[in-house]
Amino acid sequence: MGAQLRVYKRRIKSVTATKKITKAMEMIAASRIVKAQRQVVASTPYATELTRAVTAVATGSTTKHPLTTEAEAPTRAAVLLITSDRGLAGGYSSNAIKAAERLTERLRGEGKEVDTYIVGRKGVAYYGFRERKVTDSWSGFTDSPTYADAKQVAAPLIAAVQQDTAEGGVDELHIVFTEFVSMLTQTPVQHRLLPLSLTQTSAAAAAGAAEESAAKGEILPLFDFEPSAEDVLDALLPRYVESRIYNALLQAAASKHAATRRAMKSATDNAGDLIKSLSRLANAARQAEITQEISEIVGGASALADATAGSEN
């Protein structure tokens, strides 16, 4: 076997092994997407209803709670960025990081200092490599987050919002994550969690409640808070932040698995195409070797025949 043919066969063997790995990773990611989708579907109604409850308390009372009241001149904001612990997911983490960078630039353009909180090793590595300050970070659970993980992430953020800015607190809390739209579409988005935007939320809630009540012929309820609206807000708003972060973690996990599946499928297809190309080159090299061997045999036989004819003469 010629040297060139050996090189092609070695490369085909290597690419075939890589193809098996990427195919296995594609199948694993596909199986995880189903579970992640179910968790997203299960958590979304709870987060939505909790948001409505917080809105009802905030709009149904005259209490000015620090978590629902806009600061007159906000000077500091916290940004929670959710990335992945592992790669092999195409541009999943980099797209989320770019969205966080754009948000940070906008907030700084408004004259606000930004405290960055990061979930996922990819985001931590990005900021660490560029020697940028990170207030706090978490990792190790991005593939399969739990509510306990969400509570762990939410605790310092809630404390920062409740703290005075002069003592290191923040006026606003923003979150950047990748929203799972479909198996083919995952979009980086950013939302402001706190202070709660009562203008838009309350209007939507009031309109929905009015339509529903009108259809049923009911009268809209008046709220009475026990022990007080402020105490109710103190109890509800941490749960609101935790539920929103949990839902974002689940959305990000589903998006990451979908991105991994798509990236691994592309890698598997590319490996298949490369194997076909290398196989054609190997066949061509083998045919060239066979042709050369036949030519050498024919040439040797012809030379032997000429030598034998010359000796007879």
Solvent accessible surface area in square Angstrom, and as a share of the most:
residue,aa,sasa,rsa
1,M,134,0.60
2,G,25,0.24
3,A,66,0.51
4,Q,111,0.49
5,L,9,0.04
6,R,112,0.41
7,V,67,0.38
8,Y,32,0.12
9,K,95,0.40
10,R,148,0.54
11,R,114,0.42
12,I,36,0.18
13,K,157,0.67
14,S,65,0.42
15,V,21,0.12
16,T,46,0.27
17,A,52,0.40
18,T,69,0.40
19,K,71,0.30
20,K,138,0.59
21,I,105,0.53
22,T,12,0.07
23,K,93,0.39
24,A,46,0.36
25,M,57,0.26
26,E,16,0.07
27,M,123,0.55
28,I,88,0.44
29,A,4,0.03
30,A,34,0.27
31,S,73,0.47
32,R,103,0.37
33,I,1,0.01
34,V,72,0.42
35,K,120,0.51
36,A,6,0.04
37,Q,62,0.28
38,R,170,0.62
39,Q,52,0.23
40,V,17,0.09
41,V,108,0.62
42,A,77,0.59
43,S,13,0.08
44,T,52,0.30
45,P,76,0.48
46,Y,117,0.44
47,A,1,0.00
48,T,46,0.27
49,E,95,0.43
50,L,19,0.09
51,T,13,0.07
52,R,140,0.51
53,A,39,0.30
54,V,0,0.00
55,T,2,0.01
56,A,28,0.22
57,V,12,0.07
58,A,9,0.07
59,T,69,0.40
60,G,36,0.35
61,S,25,0.16
62,T,140,0.81
63,T,45,0.26
64,K,171,0.73
65,H,3,0.01
66,P,82,0.51
67,L,0,0.00
68,T,11,0.06
69,T,54,0.31
70,E,92,0.41
71,A,39,0.30
72,E,181,0.81
73,A,79,0.61
74,P,41,0.26
75,T,72,0.42
76,R,52,0.19
77,A,0,0.00
78,A,0,0.00
79,V,1,0.01
80,L,0,0.00
81,L,0,0.00
82,I,2,0.01
83,T,1,0.00
84,S,1,0.01
85,D,16,0.08
86,R,126,0.46
87,G,29,0.28
88,L,110,0.55
89,A,6,0.05
90,G,68,0.65
91,G,34,0.33
92,Y,13,0.05
93,S,16,0.11
94,S,51,0.33
95,N,66,0.34
96,A,0,0.00
97,I,10,0.05
98,K,115,0.49
99,A,9,0.07
100,A,1,0.01
101,E,36,0.16
102,R,150,0.55
103,L,5,0.03
104,T,11,0.06
105,E,121,0.54
106,R,110,0.40
107,L,1,0.00
108,R,145,0.53
109,G,69,0.66
110,E,91,0.41
111,G,60,0.58
112,K,24,0.10
113,E,104,0.47
114,V,20,0.11
115,D,16,0.08
116,T,12,0.07
117,Y,10,0.04
118,I,0,0.00
119,V,0,0.00
120,G,0,0.00
121,R,129,0.47
122,K,82,0.35
123,G,0,0.00
124,V,54,0.31
125,A,63,0.49
126,Y,53,0.20
127,Y,10,0.04
128,G,48,0.46
129,F,169,0.71
130,R,106,0.39
131,E,160,0.72
132,R,103,0.38
133,K,167,0.71
134,V,42,0.24
135,T,61,0.36
136,D,54,0.28
137,S,47,0.30
138,W,21,0.07
139,S,50,0.32
140,G,54,0.51
141,F,28,0.12
142,T,10,0.06
143,D,29,0.15
144,S,63,0.40
145,P,2,0.01
146,T,69,0.40
147,Y,70,0.26
148,A,70,0.54
149,D,24,0.12
150,A,0,0.00
151,K,96,0.41
152,Q,100,0.45
153,V,0,0.00
154,A,0,0.00
155,A,60,0.47
156,P,44,0.28
157,L,1,0.00
158,I,14,0.07
159,A,55,0.43
160,A,8,0.07
161,V,13,0.08
162,Q,97,0.43
163,Q,78,0.35
164,D,85,0.44
165,T,46,0.27
166,A,95,0.74
167,E,121,0.54
168,G,40,0.39
169,G,0,0.00
170,V,4,0.02
171,D,28,0.15
172,E,9,0.04
173,L,1,0.00
174,H,7,0.03
175,I,2,0.01
176,V,0,0.00
177,F,16,0.07
178,T,4,0.02
179,E,63,0.28
180,F,27,0.11
181,V,88,0.51
182,S,47,0.30
183,M,68,0.30
184,L,138,0.69
185,T,62,0.36
186,Q,30,0.13
187,T,57,0.33
188,P,39,0.24
189,V,29,0.17
190,Q,72,0.32
191,H,91,0.41
192,R,71,0.26
193,L,10,0.05
194,L,0,0.00
195,P,4,0.03
196,L,10,0.05
197,S,41,0.27
198,L,43,0.21
199,T,114,0.66
200,Q,141,0.63
201,T,40,0.23
202,S,24,0.16
203,A,61,0.48
204,A,70,0.54
205,A,39,0.30
206,A,60,0.46
207,A,53,0.41
208,G,38,0.36
209,A,41,0.32
210,A,44,0.34
211,E,125,0.56
212,E,98,0.44
213,S,15,0.10
214,A,81,0.63
215,A,91,0.70
216,K,127,0.54
217,G,68,0.65
218,E,103,0.46
219,I,162,0.82
220,L,85,0.43
221,P,91,0.58
222,L,175,0.87
223,F,111,0.46
224,D,141,0.73
225,F,40,0.17
226,E,146,0.66
227,P,94,0.59
228,S,44,0.28
229,A,9,0.07
230,E,87,0.39
231,D,66,0.34
232,V,34,0.20
233,L,0,0.00
234,D,64,0.33
235,A,58,0.45
236,L,38,0.19
237,L,0,0.00
238,P,17,0.11
239,R,96,0.35
240,Y,8,0.03
241,V,0,0.00
242,E,9,0.04
243,S,3,0.02
244,R,68,0.25
245,I,0,0.00
246,Y,39,0.15
247,N,13,0.07
248,A,2,0.02
249,L,3,0.01
250,L,1,0.01
251,Q,23,0.10
252,A,4,0.03
253,A,2,0.01
254,A,0,0.00
255,S,0,0.00
256,K,13,0.05
257,H,6,0.03
258,A,2,0.01
259,A,6,0.04
260,T,9,0.05
261,R,68,0.25
262,R,100,0.37
263,A,26,0.20
264,M,11,0.05
265,K,90,0.38
266,S,56,0.36
267,A,34,0.26
268,T,12,0.07
269,D,70,0.36
270,N,91,0.47
271,A,9,0.07
272,G,12,0.11
273,D,88,0.46
274,L,70,0.35
275,I,32,0.16
276,K,128,0.54
277,S,40,0.26
278,L,4,0.02
279,S,39,0.25
280,R,156,0.57
281,L,83,0.41
282,A,8,0.06
283,N,91,0.47
284,A,60,0.46
285,A,11,0.08
286,R,124,0.45
287,Q,104,0.46
288,A,60,0.47
289,E,43,0.19
290,I,60,0.30
291,T,82,0.48
292,Q,108,0.48
293,E,99,0.45
294,I,97,0.49
295,S,66,0.43
296,E,107,0.48
297,I,124,0.63
298,V,92,0.53
299,G,39,0.37
300,G,41,0.39
301,A,58,0.45
302,S,57,0.37
303,A,60,0.47
304,L,124,0.62
305,A,59,0.46
306,D,99,0.51
307,A,64,0.49
308,T,67,0.39
309,A,52,0.40
310,G,48,0.46
311,S,92,0.59
312,E,138,0.62
313,N,162,0.83
